[in-house]
Amino acid sequence: MLGIYAIQKFSSLDFPNRLSCILWFSGCNMRCPYCYNKDIVFGKKQIEKDEVIEFLKTRVGLLDGVVFTGGEATLYKDIVPFAKKIKNLGFEIKLDTNGINFEVIKELIDKKLVDYIALDFKAPKNKFYEITKNKNYEKFEKTLDFLINSNIKFEVRTTVHTDLLDEEDINEIIKVLKDKGYKGVYYLQNFFDVETLDNLPPQKRKLDTSKLIEFPIELRNF
């Protein structure tokens, strides 16, 4: 059964301008080769949601928010009522997502159960299946369009391993973001040289950012 796999009880980095805890949800609908959360992707529920709620009650006034990450948190069937319980305690919620489960994301936004979203733009359309082993680029694109036309705070980010994505691929993503009218910052996250889903070797080189189209970009871990 999918559910909460682990909890990180404090973070000052994962939720912008907020002190938070992180909930790691098991399961994923993608198989990205650079993923370093193998145990979570293939894992099962380890923590009951009631345990999390009891913990959060002890952090009221100490933490600002809760991060839902994974895996892919939107696969959790009780995410909407669970998010409502957390919001009722006064916490803000950040969702890390690959954007495939549009209906769940829309419901969370429509019900004002999420305050910030980090959307992973895994790859341009021509490489989407190669990178993710998921054929639903159009569902991701639907989520991206919805977020751009909504009032929710969100960011778009891509993990870069140059054996998989090169400057041309990143420029294709930038073109999509420009064409759709995305006004935020595009975050490029450099690959962590750790054990991954496909046991990826280290990158042979880092991304040459001088070859990228002009766009508001911030680099992480470069």
Phi, psi and chi 1 to 4 in degrees:
 res  aa     phi    psi   chi1   chi2   chi3   chi4
   1 MET       -  134.3 -179.5 -177.2  -66.0      -
   2 LEU   -79.1  152.1  -59.5 -178.1      -      -
   3 GLY   172.2 -153.6      -      -      -      -
   4 ILE   -78.9  121.2  -57.5  157.5      -      -
   5 TYR   -91.1  -40.2 -176.3   85.2      -      -
   6 ALA  -158.4  163.4      -      -      -      -
   7 ILE  -131.7  132.7 -178.7  169.8      -      -
   8 GLN  -103.7  117.7 -179.1  177.3  -38.2      -
   9 LYS   -78.3  -11.0  -65.6 -175.9  176.8 -179.4
  10 PHE  -155.7  137.2  179.3   79.4      -      -
  11 SER  -151.6  137.5  171.4      -      -      -
  12 SER  -109.1    6.9   59.9      -      -      -
  13 LEU  -114.6  -32.7  -59.9  174.6      -      -
  14 ASP   -80.0  -24.8  -71.2   79.6      -      -
  15 PHE  -116.8  110.8 -164.0  149.8      -      -
  16 PRO   -51.5  124.7  -28.1   36.3      -      -
  17 ASN    61.8   24.1  -55.8  -48.6      -      -
  18 ARG  -135.6  145.1  -58.7  -71.6 -171.5  -88.0
  19 LEU   -87.4  132.8  -60.9  178.6      -      -
  20 SER  -145.2  171.8   65.0      -      -      -
  21 CYS  -116.5  163.5   69.1      -      -      -
  22 ILE  -121.6  129.3  -55.4  172.9      -      -
  23 LEU  -105.9  123.8  -58.3 -178.8      -      -
  24 TRP   -99.1  118.8  -57.2   84.9      -      -
  25 PHE   -98.4  135.7  -72.0   82.8      -      -
  26 SER   -77.2  157.5   63.3      -      -      -
  27 GLY    88.4  150.8      -      -      -      -
  28 CYS  -156.6  149.7 -169.2      -      -      -
  29 ASN   -99.9   15.5   46.5   12.5      -      -
  30 MET  -132.1  165.3  -68.1 -175.8  173.4      -
  31 ARG  -136.5   63.2  -67.0  -66.7 -178.1  -94.9
  32 CYS   -69.7  129.7  -55.0      -      -      -
  33 PRO   -64.5  -23.9   20.5  -31.5      -      -
  34 TYR   -90.3    1.6   51.6   71.8      -      -
  35 CYS   -63.2  130.2  178.6      -      -      -
  36 TYR  -105.5   13.1   57.1   86.2      -      -
  37 ASN  -109.8   45.4  -69.0  -29.7      -      -
  38 LYS   -53.9  -45.0 -177.5  177.2 -180.0  178.6
  39 ASP   -61.6  -35.1  -69.5  -13.4      -      -
  40 ILE   -76.0  -42.4  -62.3  171.7      -      -
  41 VAL   -57.8  -42.3  167.4      -      -      -
  42 PHE   -99.6    6.3  -64.6  109.3      -      -
  43 GLY   -86.2  175.1      -      -      -      -
  44 LYS  -119.9  172.0  -57.4  -63.9 -178.0 -176.0
  45 LYS   -58.4  133.1  178.7  178.4   71.3  174.5
  46 GLN  -117.4  -22.7  -58.0  -68.1  -31.9      -
  47 ILE  -129.3  132.6  -58.3  172.2      -      -
  48 GLU   -76.0  146.1  -63.7  -65.9  -23.8      -
  49 LYS   -63.1  -31.1   59.0 -179.5 -179.0  -68.4
  50 ASP   -65.2  -32.5  -70.4  -15.6      -      -
  51 GLU   -63.9  -39.8  -66.1  178.8   55.0      -
  52 VAL   -65.9  -44.4  174.7      -      -      -
  53 ILE   -60.2  -43.2  -64.6  -60.2      -      -
  54 GLU   -63.2  -39.6  -70.4  -54.5  -51.3      -
  55 PHE   -62.7  -45.0  163.4   73.6      -      -
  56 LEU   -64.8  -30.9  -70.9  174.5      -      -
  57 LYS   -60.7  -29.4  -72.8  177.3  179.9  177.3
  58 THR   -82.1   -6.1   70.5      -      -      -
  59 ARG  -112.9    5.6  -66.8  -60.3 -173.2  -90.6
  60 VAL   -61.4  127.7  172.3      -      -      -
  61 GLY    87.6  -11.4      -      -      -      -
  62 LEU  -107.1  -37.3  -59.9  174.8      -      -
  63 LEU  -111.7  152.1  -64.1  177.7      -      -
  64 ASP   -94.7  -33.5  -54.1  -55.1      -      -
  65 GLY  -151.1  174.8      -      -      -      -
  66 VAL  -130.3  132.9  179.0      -      -      -
  67 VAL  -101.7  127.2  178.0      -      -      -
  68 PHE   -97.4  117.8  -71.5    4.4      -      -
  69 THR  -141.2 -171.8 -167.9      -      -      -
  70 GLY  -168.0 -143.9      -      -      -      -
  71 GLY    51.1 -157.7      -      -      -      -
  72 GLU  -131.5  106.5  174.8   56.1   40.8      -
  73 ALA   -62.5  -28.4      -      -      -      -
  74 THR   -71.9   -6.9   61.9      -      -      -
  75 LEU   -76.4  -17.6  -65.6  177.4      -      -
  76 TYR   -70.2  118.9  178.9   48.3      -      -
  77 LYS   -66.9  -23.4   64.1 -179.2  179.7   62.7
  78 ASP  -102.2   21.4  -68.7  -30.5      -      -
  79 ILE   -63.0  -35.4 -168.7  170.2      -      -
  80 VAL   -68.2  -55.1  171.1      -      -      -
  81 PRO   -63.8  -32.3   18.0  -29.7      -      -
  82 PHE   -65.7  -44.8 -177.5   53.3      -      -
  83 ALA   -61.7  -37.7      -      -      -      -
  84 LYS   -62.5  -41.0 -172.9  173.2 -177.2  179.1
  85 LYS   -62.4  -39.6  -73.5 -175.5  177.8 -178.7
  86 ILE   -68.7  -42.9  -69.1  173.3      -      -
  87 LYS   -62.8  -36.1  -68.4  -70.7  -72.1 -178.3
  88 ASN   -65.5  -19.7  -73.9  -17.9      -      -
  89 LEU   -84.0   -7.3  -68.8  174.3      -      -
  90 GLY   100.3    7.4      -      -      -      -
  91 PHE   -90.3  149.1  -65.3  101.4      -      -
  92 GLU   -86.6  158.2  -65.1 -175.6   10.7      -
  93 ILE  -126.1  132.3  -66.9  176.0      -      -
  94 LYS  -110.2  136.8  175.0 -170.2  176.7 -132.8
  95 LEU  -116.1  123.1  172.8   66.4      -      -
  96 ASP   -93.8  125.9  -64.8  -17.4      -      -
  97 THR  -150.3  153.3 -178.5      -      -      -
  98 ASN   -89.1   -3.5   59.8   35.7      -      -
  99 GLY    82.4    2.4      -      -      -      -
 100 ILE   -72.1  -36.1  -63.1  -62.4      -      -
 101 ASN   -88.6   71.1  -73.4  -24.2      -      -
 102 PHE   -55.3  -45.4  168.6   76.2      -      -
 103 GLU   -61.2  -40.2  -68.8   79.2   10.0      -
 104 VAL   -67.7  -44.0  175.1      -      -      -
 105 ILE   -62.7  -44.4  -64.7  166.4      -      -
 106 LYS   -61.2  -42.3 -176.9  178.4 -175.1  -61.7
 107 GLU   -62.5  -42.8 -175.0  175.9    2.6      -
 108 LEU   -61.4  -40.8  -72.7  167.4      -      -
 109 ILE   -71.2  -46.7  -67.5  172.2      -      -
 110 ASP   -60.7  -33.1  -71.8  -13.5      -      -
 111 LYS   -92.1    7.3  -68.2 -177.0  175.7  179.2
 112 LYS    56.9   42.8  -57.8 -173.6 -175.3  -53.9
 113 LEU  -104.3    3.4  -63.4  176.2      -      -
 114 VAL  -139.7  142.3   63.9      -      -      -
 115 ASP  -111.2  -21.8  -58.8  -82.2      -      -
 116 TYR  -153.9  139.3 -171.1   92.7      -      -
 117 ILE  -126.8  134.8  -69.5  177.5      -      -
 118 ALA  -107.1  111.3      -      -      -      -
 119 LEU  -100.7  122.4 -179.7   67.1      -      -
 120 ASP   -85.2  115.2  -71.0  -49.3      -      -
 121 PHE   -94.1   93.4 -159.6  141.3      -      -
 122 LYS   -66.5  -38.0  -61.5  -70.8 -171.8  176.7
 123 ALA  -170.7  158.9      -      -      -      -
 124 PRO   -64.4  163.6   22.4  -31.9      -      -
 125 LYS   -53.8  -41.4 -174.3  175.2 -178.2  178.3
 126 ASN   -69.9  -14.5   65.6  -50.9      -      -
 127 LYS  -118.2    3.9  -82.4 -166.5  171.8 -179.5
 128 PHE   -60.1  -48.9 -163.9   78.6      -      -
 129 TYR   -67.8  -39.8  178.9   75.1      -      -
 130 GLU   -56.6  -40.4  177.1 -174.5  -20.0      -
 131 ILE   -81.8  -42.1  -61.8  -63.8      -      -
 132 THR  -101.7  -19.4   67.7      -      -      -
 133 LYS    60.1   28.4  -58.7  -58.7 -178.9  -75.2
 134 ASN  -128.5  131.7 -172.4  -58.8      -      -
 135 LYS   -92.3    7.6  -62.7  178.6  179.6  179.1
 136 ASN   -98.6   49.5  -67.1  -59.0      -      -
 137 TYR   -56.9  -38.7  176.7   83.6      -      -
 138 GLU   -62.3  -33.7  -71.7   73.8   17.5      -
 139 LYS   -69.2  -40.3  -69.1 -175.8  178.0 -178.8
 140 PHE   -59.7  -45.8  159.8   78.6      -      -
 141 GLU   -62.4  -36.6 -168.8  173.4   30.5      -
 142 LYS   -62.7  -41.5 -171.6  175.0 -178.1  179.7
 143 THR   -64.5  -45.0  -64.6      -      -      -
 144 LEU   -57.7  -47.1  175.9   60.3      -      -
 145 ASP   -60.1  -43.9  -71.5  -22.7      -      -
 146 PHE   -61.9  -44.2 -179.8   76.1      -      -
 147 LEU   -64.8  -42.1  -66.6  179.0      -      -
 148 ILE   -60.8  -35.3  -71.4  172.5      -      -
 149 ASN   -94.7    7.7  -69.0  -67.3      -      -
 150 SER  -104.3  179.5   73.5      -      -      -
 151 ASN  -101.5    5.0  -66.1  -42.0      -      -
 152 ILE   -76.0  146.1 -167.7  159.4      -      -
 153 LYS   -75.8  129.9  -64.5  178.1 -178.2  177.4
 154 PHE  -155.0  161.5   78.9  104.3      -      -
 155 GLU  -128.1  157.3   67.1 -179.9   56.1      -
 156 VAL  -115.0  136.8  177.9      -      -      -
 157 ARG  -143.9  153.8   61.4 -168.9 -169.8 -179.9
 158 THR  -137.8  133.1  -60.9      -      -      -
 159 THR   -85.7  131.7  -63.3      -      -      -
 160 VAL  -114.4  118.3  179.3      -      -      -
 161 HIS  -122.3  116.0 -174.1  -59.6      -      -
 162 THR   -70.2   -9.9   51.4      -      -      -
 163 ASP   -73.0  -20.2  -68.0    3.4      -      -
 164 LEU  -106.8  -43.9  -56.3  173.1      -      -
 165 LEU  -126.7  126.3  -63.6  174.5      -      -
 166 ASP  -109.5 -173.0   59.5   19.3      -      -
 167 GLU   -60.0  -38.1  -67.8   79.9    6.3      -
 168 GLU   -62.6  -40.4 -176.0  177.3  -17.7      -
 169 ASP   -64.6  -43.8  -62.6  -43.5      -      -
 170 ILE   -64.5  -38.6  -60.6  -58.1      -      -
 171 ASN   -63.9  -34.1  -80.1  -26.0      -      -
 172 GLU   -63.5  -40.7  -75.4  -59.7  -47.4      -
 173 ILE   -64.4  -44.2  -67.9  174.6      -      -
 174 ILE   -60.1  -41.0  -68.2  172.5      -      -
 175 LYS   -59.6  -42.6  -71.4  175.3 -173.9  176.1
 176 VAL   -61.1  -46.9  170.6      -      -      -
 177 LEU   -62.1  -41.7  -65.9  175.9      -      -
 178 LYS   -63.3  -47.9  -82.7 -168.2  166.8 -172.7
 179 ASP   -61.8  -32.3  -71.0  -13.9      -      -
 180 LYS   -86.6   -8.1  -69.9 -177.6  178.1  -63.5
 181 GLY    85.2   25.3      -      -      -      -
 182 TYR   -67.7  126.3  174.4   63.8      -      -
 183 LYS  -105.9   -2.5  -57.0  -61.2 -175.7 -174.5
 184 GLY   -87.1 -169.8      -      -      -      -
 185 VAL   -87.2  140.8  174.4      -      -      -
 186 TYR  -101.4  118.5  177.4   37.1      -      -
 187 TYR   -97.8  126.4  -66.7   91.0      -      -
 188 LEU  -105.4  122.4  -64.9  177.2      -      -
 189 GLN  -108.2  118.7  -56.7  176.8  155.3      -
 190 ASN   -72.0  140.1 -163.3   35.9      -      -
 191 PHE   -57.5  134.3  169.1   72.9      -      -
 192 PHE   -83.8  130.1  -84.4  122.1      -      -
 193 ASP   -82.2   79.1 -174.4   13.0      -      -
 194 VAL  -136.1  177.1  -64.9      -      -      -
 195 GLU   -65.0  133.3 -176.7  179.9   -5.8      -
 196 THR  -127.5  177.2   66.3      -      -      -
 197 LEU   -56.1  -42.4 -156.2   64.6      -      -
 198 ASP  -106.9   16.4  -82.6    7.2      -      -
 199 ASN    50.7   50.9  -64.4  -46.8      -      -
 200 LEU   -62.4  138.4  -86.0 -176.3      -      -
 201 PRO   -74.4  166.8   29.1  -35.3      -      -
 202 PRO   -59.6  154.3  -22.1   32.4      -      -
 203 GLN   -62.8  145.7  -59.0  176.7   91.2      -
 204 LYS   -77.1  -24.3  -62.4 -179.5 -179.9   66.3
 205 ARG  -157.4  162.0   64.1  178.1 -176.9   86.8
 206 LYS   -89.8  160.3  -75.5 -171.1  177.2 -178.4
 207 LEU   -62.2  136.2 -167.4   74.5      -      -
 208 ASP   -90.1   96.0 -175.2   -8.7      -      -
 209 THR   -69.5  -15.2   56.4      -      -      -
 210 SER   -68.9  -16.2   69.7      -      -      -
 211 LYS   -93.9    3.0  -65.2 -179.1  179.1  178.3
 212 LEU   -88.3  147.5  -60.1 -178.4      -      -
 213 ILE   -60.9  145.2  -63.3  170.0      -      -
 214 GLU   -63.1  125.9 -173.9  173.9  -17.2      -
 215 PHE  -169.0  152.8 -163.4   76.6      -      -
 216 PRO   -66.3  103.1  -18.5   31.0      -      -
 217 ILE  -122.6  139.0  -69.1  172.4      -      -
 218 GLU  -124.0  140.7  -72.1 -168.1   20.9      -
 219 LEU  -100.9  138.2  -55.3  177.4      -      -
 220 ARG  -122.7  130.1  -69.2  170.9  172.1  164.8
 221 ASN    68.7   19.5  -50.1  -42.7      -      -
 222 PHE   -90.2      -  -83.0   84.8      -      -
